[in-house]
Amino acid sequence: MGEILVNNLHDITNFTFAMVKWYDYCEKDSEESEIYGCHRLKMLKDYDIVPLDSIEQAIHIIPRFHKENQFLVNRNIF
């Protein structure tokens, strides 16, 4: 999370932002698309800076340590 201050002649504007790492659903292969009711994800190489107010919900991502670039979304925690 970060903050930018913009100062012009009349006022100071404050922008609060977050850096977001993107994930996508894994392609369907020999494994199920869900494990324990949690969707399988893969991490993308993309990052974005977004306004903090535009984030609707936090999610809990669990790494699958025995698999390369595979994660689960824990939908049961929130």
Backbone as CSV, one residue per row, in Angstrom:
resi,resn,N_x,N_y,N_z,CA_x,CA_y,CA_z,C_x,C_y,C_z
1,MET,0.847,-1.153,0.000,0.000,0.000,0.000,0.902,1.228,0.000
2,GLY,0.471,2.251,-0.674,1.260,3.466,-0.759,0.359,4.684,-0.814
3,GLU,0.987,5.816,-0.897,0.246,7.067,-0.885,0.973,8.087,-1.748
4,ILE,0.220,8.862,-2.526,0.783,9.926,-3.348,0.094,11.224,-2.962
5,LEU,0.869,12.270,-2.754,0.323,13.596,-2.484,0.571,14.470,-3.701
6,VAL,-0.470,15.107,-4.196,-0.352,16.022,-5.330,-0.677,17.415,-4.814
7,ASN,0.252,18.323,-4.983,0.088,19.678,-4.466,-0.024,20.636,-5.645
8,ASN,-1.198,21.254,-5.776,-1.319,22.322,-6.754,-1.512,23.635,-5.996
9,LEU,-1.806,24.696,-6.660,-1.871,26.011,-6.001,-3.016,26.135,-5.008
10,HIS,-4.081,25.356,-5.169,-5.271,25.560,-4.352,-5.452,24.534,-3.239
11,ASP,-5.030,23.295,-3.459,-5.208,22.288,-2.408,-4.248,21.123,-2.623
12,ILE,-4.239,20.236,-1.665,-3.413,19.026,-1.733,-4.358,17.835,-1.889
13,THR,-4.101,16.992,-2.886,-4.915,15.805,-3.116,-4.111,14.582,-2.703
14,ASN,-4.769,13.676,-2.005,-4.134,12.479,-1.479,-4.700,11.256,-2.200
15,PHE,-3.846,10.420,-2.800,-4.252,9.185,-3.463,-3.644,8.016,-2.703
16,THR,-4.472,7.081,-2.243,-3.995,5.871,-1.590,-4.176,4.716,-2.573
17,PHE,-3.132,3.908,-2.740,-3.167,2.838,-3.731,-2.545,1.568,-3.173
18,ALA,-2.766,0.459,-3.883,-2.195,-0.838,-3.511,-1.603,-1.490,-4.757
19,MET,-0.549,-2.271,-4.570,0.007,-3.056,-5.659,-0.640,-4.447,-5.600
20,VAL,-1.228,-4.868,-6.704,-1.991,-6.114,-6.752,-1.275,-7.120,-7.641
21,LYS,-1.107,-8.321,-7.141,-0.552,-9.446,-7.900,-1.718,-10.247,-8.438
22,TRP,-1.685,-10.583,-9.746,-2.817,-11.227,-10.382,-2.644,-12.732,-10.490
23,TYR,-3.762,-13.433,-10.392,-3.855,-14.886,-10.533,-4.930,-15.199,-11.559
24,ASP,-4.901,-16.412,-12.100,-5.934,-16.874,-13.025,-6.248,-18.319,-12.674
25,TYR,-7.401,-18.791,-13.127,-7.769,-20.182,-12.882,-6.860,-21.107,-13.681
26,CYS,-6.517,-22.260,-13.107,-5.715,-23.269,-13.806,-6.542,-23.893,-14.914
27,GLU,-5.867,-24.263,-15.994,-6.551,-24.969,-17.070,-6.986,-26.336,-16.558
28,LYS,-8.048,-26.819,-17.133,-8.500,-28.156,-16.741,-7.545,-29.183,-17.333
29,ASP,-7.025,-30.020,-16.479,-6.135,-31.092,-16.910,-6.577,-32.367,-16.208
30,SER,-5.658,-33.190,-15.835,-6.025,-34.449,-15.184,-6.569,-34.217,-13.768
31,GLU,-6.275,-33.050,-13.174,-6.780,-32.744,-11.834,-8.112,-32.023,-11.918
32,GLU,-8.846,-32.076,-10.846,-10.119,-31.356,-10.748,-9.860,-29.852,-10.715
33,SER,-10.842,-29.059,-11.145,-10.694,-27.602,-11.102,-10.840,-27.069,-9.678
34,GLU,-11.463,-27.860,-8.789,-11.595,-27.495,-7.383,-11.053,-28.622,-6.514
35,ILE,-10.435,-28.230,-5.408,-9.968,-29.182,-4.409,-10.521,-28.719,-3.072
36,TYR,-11.223,-29.585,-2.366,-11.877,-29.232,-1.099,-12.813,-28.030,-1.262
37,GLY,-13.422,-27.883,-2.429,-14.320,-26.764,-2.683,-13.614,-25.451,-2.971
38,CYS,-12.286,-25.491,-3.161,-11.492,-24.288,-3.439,-10.957,-24.355,-4.865
39,HIS,-11.132,-23.276,-5.632,-10.640,-23.229,-7.009,-9.112,-23.252,-7.057
40,ARG,-8.562,-23.954,-8.054,-7.117,-23.961,-8.288,-6.739,-22.719,-9.090
41,LEU,-5.640,-22.072,-8.703,-5.151,-20.875,-9.382,-3.713,-21.058,-9.810
42,LYS,-3.303,-20.223,-10.776,-1.887,-20.093,-11.124,-1.542,-18.607,-11.028
43,MET,-0.317,-18.311,-10.606,0.127,-16.930,-10.466,0.597,-16.414,-11.823
44,LEU,0.130,-15.229,-12.185,0.564,-14.591,-13.421,1.766,-13.698,-13.138
45,LYS,2.401,-13.205,-14.170,3.557,-12.325,-14.005,3.148,-10.863,-13.913
46,ASP,1.844,-10.594,-13.887,1.337,-9.224,-13.922,1.125,-8.643,-12.534
47,TYR,1.500,-7.384,-12.394,1.199,-6.572,-11.213,0.496,-5.310,-11.706
48,ASP,-0.358,-4.742,-10.896,-0.985,-3.462,-11.210,-1.043,-2.612,-9.947
49,ILE,-1.029,-1.311,-10.155,-1.256,-0.353,-9.080,-2.705,0.097,-9.220
50,VAL,-3.497,-0.093,-8.170,-4.916,0.252,-8.231,-5.277,1.150,-7.049
51,PRO,-6.267,2.017,-7.219,-6.740,2.817,-6.086,-7.292,1.891,-4.997
52,LEU,-6.966,2.187,-3.769,-7.384,1.337,-2.654,-8.901,1.222,-2.590
53,ASP,-9.614,2.275,-2.915,-11.079,2.256,-2.870,-11.683,1.310,-3.901
54,SER,-10.933,0.919,-4.927,-11.482,0.040,-5.959,-11.416,-1.434,-5.570
55,ILE,-10.740,-1.769,-4.477,-10.654,-3.161,-4.023,-11.934,-3.505,-3.278
56,GLU,-12.646,-4.522,-3.774,-13.933,-4.888,-3.196,-13.812,-5.881,-2.053
57,GLN,-12.847,-6.810,-2.145,-12.767,-7.867,-1.145,-11.366,-8.465,-1.122
58,ALA,-10.886,-8.781,0.046,-9.629,-9.513,0.188,-9.941,-11.005,0.062
59,ILE,-8.979,-11.766,-0.448,-9.150,-13.216,-0.522,-7.938,-13.891,0.113
60,HIS,-8.114,-15.125,0.502,-7.059,-15.912,1.132,-6.565,-16.934,0.110
61,ILE,-5.304,-16.812,-0.299,-4.712,-17.709,-1.287,-3.725,-18.632,-0.586
62,ILE,-3.887,-19.921,-0.809,-3.071,-20.943,-0.147,-2.141,-21.569,-1.183
63,PRO,-0.822,-21.538,-0.965,0.085,-22.201,-1.916,-0.028,-23.721,-1.813
64,ARG,0.113,-24.384,-2.936,0.223,-25.847,-2.956,1.711,-26.157,-3.071
65,PHE,2.343,-26.425,-1.955,3.795,-26.523,-1.875,4.372,-27.656,-2.723
66,HIS,3.611,-28.705,-2.963,4.105,-29.835,-3.743,3.839,-29.671,-5.243
67,LYS,3.237,-28.542,-5.654,2.949,-28.276,-7.064,3.596,-26.956,-7.475
68,GLU,4.101,-26.889,-8.699,4.721,-25.659,-9.183,3.648,-24.693,-9.677
69,ASN,3.687,-23.473,-9.157,2.783,-22.385,-9.541,1.314,-22.796,-9.456
70,GLN,0.947,-23.418,-8.345,-0.451,-23.735,-8.102,-0.838,-23.268,-6.713
71,PHE,-2.034,-22.705,-6.647,-2.557,-22.146,-5.410,-4.031,-22.495,-5.308
72,LEU,-4.588,-22.362,-4.124,-6.017,-22.549,-3.900,-6.606,-21.272,-3.326
73,VAL,-7.837,-20.957,-3.704,-8.555,-19.832,-3.112,-9.413,-20.384,-1.987
74,ASN,-9.165,-19.937,-0.775,-9.957,-20.369,0.372,-11.197,-19.474,0.467
75,ARG,-12.300,-19.954,-0.071,-13.545,-19.200,-0.039,-14.263,-19.333,1.297
76,ASN,-13.809,-20.235,2.137,-14.507,-20.533,3.387,-14.109,-19.628,4.537
77,ILE,-13.071,-18.819,4.359,-12.560,-18.005,5.471,-13.297,-16.687,5.621
78,PHE,-13.851,-16.140,4.552,-14.499,-14.832,4.627,-16.002,-14.973,4.545
